[in-house]
Amino acid sequence: MNAPAQFPVAARWPAKHPERLQLYSFPTPNGVKVSIALEELGLPYEPHRVTLSDDDVKSPEFLSISPNNKIPAIVDPDGPGGAPLALFESGAILIYLAEKTGRLIGAGAAKPETIKWLMWQMGGLGPMLGQMGFFVKFAGRDIEDPRPRERYVNEAKRLLNVLETHLSDGRDWVTGTYSIADIAIVPWLRALDFYEAKDMVGWSDHPHIVAYLDRFLARPAVQRGLDIPSREG
């Protein structure tokens, strides 16, 4: 049975390989979390380019699997009990893929530690850097009142200091072992380049984070996942 075809999203983005996990995404910091995880885990998957335009993310087909109209989303033809599963929200997808494979999430006390730092990214680092980007690079930069921008710049600095302190004990990865927490965190650190905000947040004052980003970007699976699906159609 062509499991992805059971979902309306397949009418707009049909599966050429229906036996594979289907990824609907775009290479933003949130989007590449899932492509990187899939590359690291070696799971067979088929990527579909869903742009950030309303025509894509607010289409009935995409909303059928991602009602919050945000990328990424997946359809797994081999979900729990062998039944197909649709899932949205990058953090939820990372946890699902890690538990599905038994990798990149840790065991025993390491598992809640991984989830803790994943939630730190989902609730703090990602939203705050994203808002800062709006006020630094996008339409928000034209707002004359400096207070919104200052709020998010200051919060970005605070969060970077949290991470810098955590990494300063010599650990290579946030839980000691490479995990979905790192896959969630580092794409947002990389976004500071795109926002042209590194100097603004004192990037060079965080040597452990600088080295952490370099370690992450050196991984072959990361290098592949950063451009899946391609920005160009």
Order of alpha helices (4+ residues) and beta strands (2+ residues): alpha-beta-alpha-beta-alpha-alpha-beta-beta-alpha-alpha-alpha-alpha-alpha-alpha-alpha
